[in-house]
Amino acid sequence: MALGVDAGISKSEVSRICAQLDEEMNAFRTRDLSHLAFPYLL
């Protein structure tokens, strides 16, 4: 997968896409998991 000139996408478009992905990843990493049970074996 190519981003940038090889794909015909401008630097500003790549930056916008990356910023959006950063927001989505932050929302995923900081989501509340207290309502789930995580059983495990010792």
Secondary structure by P-SEA (a helix, b strand, c coil): ccccccccccaaaaaaaaaaaaaaaaaaaacccccbbbbbcc
